[in-house]
Amino acid sequence: MIRAVQSAGIAVILVFLSVTASVGQAGEITEAFTKARENGMTADRTLAGVHKMLKAWLSKADPETLLLPDAVPDCGRKDSRIDWYTPHNSAADNYPYLVASAYFTDRPLFYGRMIDMLRNEILRTNVSGAVPGNFNLKDRTLGPKSIFGAAEYAKDGLIAITELLGRTPWLYRMVDMTVSTMEQAPTPSRFGLLPDPGAEVNGDMLQVLVRLATMTGDKRFQEWAERIADVYVDDILPKCYGLPCYSYDFATGKGEDRVRLRDHGNEMVVGLVLLYALESYQGTERAARYRPVVARMLDRILESANPDGLLYDEIRCSDLKPLQTRLSDNWGYVYGAVYTFYMVTGEQKYRDAVIRVLKNLPKYRNHDWEKGSQDGYADAIESALYLISREPVPEAVDWVESEIKVLQAYQRPDGLIECWYGDGNWARTNLLYALWKSQGCFVEGWREGVRVGAEKQGQQLYVSLECPAGWTGRLRFDYARHKREMNFDRNYVRLNEWPEWFTVDENAIYQIKDQASGARQVRLGSELKQGIPVSGSLQWILRPLARP
């Protein structure tokens, strides 16, 4: 009798626990979809602003050439740049993010006007081989070839498009431009000709060359990258106190006693670490030779940081004293290199340095990064998004949420931001933010009011899609672009990347559960990557069933 009572008691307890667990699980699912829905609303508002900016800037393009001026007078600017299209400004910083904006918000523009602009850019601006020059929109004259313009356009513009879209016409533009640039490199060194005596241009090209080496398999690109890196590892860094000095005189063997840790200088830091990652994966002799030099470079940079880990715009190489006390809005570009070095070496102190600066970001709400310009907010938030995709530090996540509101408030009623080419960076960071909110999901056929948001919990993705009546489209999921497009062995932090939040494996099997009907469907990751036709609002739970 006692046993029977005990058995019944156990049964009651088990039923109670089962019901409690079911109720708890249902609550978690409801909470996940609530968050996904909120993310969808946020993403839609963000994309609407981006689309408005896209249309505003396209209305300012030169009607004959379709090229964009570096600035427009609508904000009261008295700026000679309104007459110029330049590869290092308009092409590098504005055009690529109009391409990306059209890809996500306006496919007819993407397949039409964006390709037309590329066609005209090649036709009108090539000077020597595929090296472009500045084009005067007023008198239709073309200036001399610009190695600087080619390097900036490739690194900031064409890399950004290629990291997102893979093998498109923009990749081939970058390939030929890079080949022409390296074949016409004018600066002699004991290792061969370099694009420039300065860290910016050489760093630009180094970042481009590493990507093209893995994407194309063309040995020339890695050989050129190694030429640049050898000069810095063996000559410049040892003579500049372990840092990539701003400029180097190869005739005298002396470098300037300064290094920029913002853009226009930090490019070499990012490029050297990325090449080191490739050499390490390949197990080359250079990997062993580069490692201590690259480590010293990063250690000295971290030593120069302020008490919260943020970096100054410019420091002296010799004693690490700040030459400009303004904090770099590009801090995350350098810390991305620090994190990549951690990924390769496993040295915990480099990861700790990244986490430290992310935790301290709340101290810098509404910080004036760049003399009141939106561009400082855009780059600082971009910096954080690269890093929280690897290390979702709560303080940094919260900081991004507050600062994106500051950035978005810069948009004018007509859609323009500040009426110069830096508006493209505004669009870039807003796109990065929207994709975070959707965990990389997006729809073909977006229009304002189509709200795609997602929330990741463990291996499951909760997807919310709300849309106007009668809307149809295709819901697409992200994939490991670093692997499939860039041919990197790991998802290293890279400047001008598009973070991978939730990615599907093309050869894995996934189950989609419709929360409303309970219906289930099974799909390959490759099908999710290409997109699932959808019509009407939905709530889906996506989870992997089996991986190859």
C-alpha positions, 0 to 999 in steps of 0.5 A: 500500500505504501508503495502504491501511494509512493508510485502515485505520488511520483506519477503526479510529480512527473505529470506536474513537471511535464506540464510545467516544462511545457508551459515554460517552453511555450513561454520561451517560444512566445518571448523569442517570437516577440523579440523577433517581431520587434527586430523585424519592425526595427529592421524595416524602419532602418531599411526604409531610411536606407532606401530613402537615402539611396533614391536621394543620392541617385537623383544627384548623379550626373545625368549623362555619365551616371557618376556621383559627385563627391558632394552636393550643395543641398546642405549649403556646402560650398565645396569644390568637390561638387564638380568631381567624381573621384575613385578614392571618395565617391567610388570608395565610400558612397557607390558600394553602399548604394549597390548594397542598399539596392540589393536589399531594398530595390532589386530593379535598381540593383540589376539596372542602374547599379550595373549601368554606373559600373559600366560608365565608371569603367568607360569614363575613368580608366587612365592606365590599364584599369587604374582610374583617375579623377573625373571632372563632371563639369568639363568632362576631363579626366585627370592622371592615374591615381594609385591612391584612388585604385587602392581606396576604391578596391579596399573600401568599395569593391571589397565591400561589395564582394564580401557581400555578393561574391563573384559579380562584375564588381569582383572582376573590376577589382581583380583587373584594377589590382593587377594594373596597380601592382604592375605599375607600382612606383615605389622601389624597395629591396623586395621589389616595387610597392604601390606607395611609401605610406602605410595607407595605400600599402595597407589598402592593397595588402587587404585586397591582395589577401582576399584575391589570393584566396578567392582566385588561387592566382599566385601573383596576388599572394606574392604581391602581398608577401612583397609588401609584408616583407618590407614592413616586417623586415625593414619598416617595423624594426626601424619604427619601434615595431609600428607601421609608421605613417610614411617611410623614406626608402632612400634614407631608411627612415620613417616618420615618428608617427602612426595613425590608428584611424583610417588613413594609416591603420590599414597596414595593421589590418592587412598584416594580421590578415596575411599572417592568418593566411600564412599560418593556415598554410604553415609557411616559413613566413608565418613563423617569421611574421608572428613575433613582429606582428605580436609586438606591433599589436602589443605596442598599439594596445599599450598606447590605448586610453584607460578604457582601451580606446585608441587615439587617432595618432601616436608617436612610434617612439614613446606611444604618446598621443599626437592627437588626443581625439579618439579613433572612431575606427578603433574596431578596425584595429581590434578586429585585427587583434581578435583575428590574431587571437583566433590564429594564435589562441593567446587569450590576452588578445581576446581579453583586450577586445572584451575589455574595450567592448565592456567600456563602451557605455562610457562613450554614449553620444561621444563626438567621434569626428567633429560632429559628423555622422561619419564618426558614429557610423564607423564607431558603430560599425567597429562594434558590430564586427566584434559583437558578432563574435563576442556579444558583450552585453554592454557593447550590445546596449551601446550599439542600440543607443548610438544607432539612434544618434546616427539615424537622426542625422538623416534629413527629410529629403533622404540625404545625410550630410551631402558628401560621399561619407553618406555612404558610410551612414547607409553601410552601418544601417545595413549592418544593423538591420542585418543583425536584427534579422540575423542575416535573413532578408527578402527579395521583393522588400518594400516598406512595411515588409518586416523580417526579424529573427532571434537566435537561441542556441541552434534554433532561429525564430523568424518573424515575417509581417507583410501587407496583404497580397505581398509575395517574395522570397525569404533568404538565409545567410551562409558562411560567405567567408568560406564559400566566397572568400575561401578563408579557413575561418571567419576572421574579423575583416574590415569591410566584411558583413558579419555572419550572424546565423548561417546555414550549411548548404549540405545540412538538413533543416526543419522549418516549423510553422508556429501557427499551423504546426506544419513542418517542412524539411529543406537543404541549407542550399535551398534556404540560401537560395530562398523560400517563396513566401506569401503572407505573414509567418512565424517559423522555427528553423533548426538543423536536423543533420549535418554532413 
